[in-house]
Amino acid sequence: MNKKQRVQYTINKLEELYPQVDIPLKHKDEYTLLISVLLSARATDAMVNRITPLLWEKASDPYQMTKLSVNEIQDIIRPVGLSPMKAKGIYELSHILIDKYEGKVPNTLEQLKELPAVGHKTASVVLSQAFGVPAFPVDTHIHRLMYRWNFSNGKSVQQTEKDAKRLYPKYLWGKLHLQIIYYGRQFSPARNWSLQKDIITRTIGRKTLLK
């Protein structure tokens, strides 16, 4: 197969395996999605989903969140890790949303990235999943699989994102981002990886991995 055929193969196989994909982070709206994605840095989705209901009981919108102290937020989110930085970010961005955006989450990449503790990946996820704006957030699963599939050199997530956007049709970015994550978790993990189970890599992957 040439590269174009290999790209189409991944699209077809992922659609076959995951015709419907749900956002793995539980949320109620754009704000709670933003907070959940922020919390997911260096944490599993499962852990975030265990903690966020406790946070939403106290505050599920920026107006309620600013009534809590940074310490109160930190006490709730401590199990997800990096809690001092995340709690400070949540508190400060909630104030900004009230002061600058009437309590609503902005819907441009530039505005999202200006919020405290919101980096490019977090902004891209929110943009894609909350607003349906084409974006291709690259997490560890996508970064690993784009390398294994010989679609990127694996040197940086920035390069992987550029390569993914170049190879895949824009209208598929939002769904593909989730499909690849689900595939990576189920069939192509970083540890205890089995080439026998990883059908896409086995079919189109790097020759060094197939030996």
Residue pairs with C-beta under 8 A, 6 or more apart in sequence:
1 9
1 204
3 151
3 167
6 149
6 150
6 151
6 204
7 151
7 167
7 168
9 200
9 203
9 204
10 149
10 200
10 204
11 168
11 172
11 176
13 199
13 200
14 176
14 179
14 180
14 183
14 200
15 179
17 179
17 182
17 183
18 178
18 179
18 182
18 183
21 175
21 178
21 179
21 182
22 178
23 33
23 129
23 178
24 45
24 49
24 178
24 181
25 33
25 36
25 37
25 40
25 45
25 48
25 49
25 52
26 36
26 49
26 52
26 53
27 33
27 35
27 36
27 52
28 56
28 60
30 104
30 105
30 126
30 130
30 131
31 60
31 61
31 62
31 97
31 104
31 105
32 52
32 56
32 60
33 125
33 126
33 129
33 130
34 93
34 105
34 112
34 118
34 122
34 126
34 130
35 52
35 55
35 90
36 48
36 49
36 52
37 122
37 125
37 126
38 86
38 89
38 90
38 117
38 118
38 122
39 48
39 51
39 52
39 77
39 80
39 86
40 48
40 80
41 82
41 86
41 119
41 122
42 81
42 82
43 80
43 81
43 82
47 79
47 80
48 80
50 79
51 76
51 77
51 79
51 80
54 76
55 73
55 76
55 77
58 64
58 68
58 72
58 76
59 65
59 67
59 68
59 73
61 103
62 93
62 94
62 95
62 97
62 98
62 103
63 94
63 98
63 103
65 73
65 90
65 91
65 94
66 91
66 94
66 95
66 98
68 91
69 91
70 87
70 88
70 91
71 87
73 87
73 90
73 91
74 83
74 84
74 86
74 87
77 83
77 86
77 87
77 90
80 86
85 117
86 117
88 116
88 117
89 115
89 116
89 117
89 118
90 117
92 116
92 117
93 115
93 116
93 117
93 118
96 115
96 116
97 103
97 104
97 105
97 115
101 111
105 112
105 126
105 130
106 112
106 115
107 127
107 130
107 131
107 133
108 127
109 120
109 123
109 124
109 127
109 135
112 118
112 122
112 123
112 126
112 127
113 119
113 120
113 123
121 137
121 138
121 139
121 157
124 135
124 136
124 137
125 135
125 137
127 133
127 135
128 134
128 135
128 136
128 137
128 173
128 174
128 177
129 174
132 174
134 170
134 171
134 173
134 174
135 173
135 174
135 177
136 161
136 164
136 165
136 168
136 173
136 176
136 177
137 161
137 177
138 146
138 157
138 160
138 161
138 164
139 181
140 190
141 180
141 181
141 183
141 184
141 185
141 188
142 160
142 164
142 177
142 180
142 181
142 184
143 152
143 154
143 157
143 160
144 154
144 184
144 188
144 190
145 180
145 183
145 184
145 188
145 200
145 201
146 152
146 154
146 160
146 163
146 164
147 153
147 154
147 160
147 206
148 188
148 198
148 201
148 205
148 206
148 209
149 200
149 201
149 204
149 205
149 206
150 204
150 205
150 206
151 163
151 164
151 167
152 159
152 160
152 163
152 164
153 159
154 160
164 173
164 176
165 173
168 176
183 200
187 197
187 198
187 199
187 200
188 198
188 200
188 201
195 201
195 202
195 205
195 209
195 210
196 202
198 205
201 209
201 210
202 210
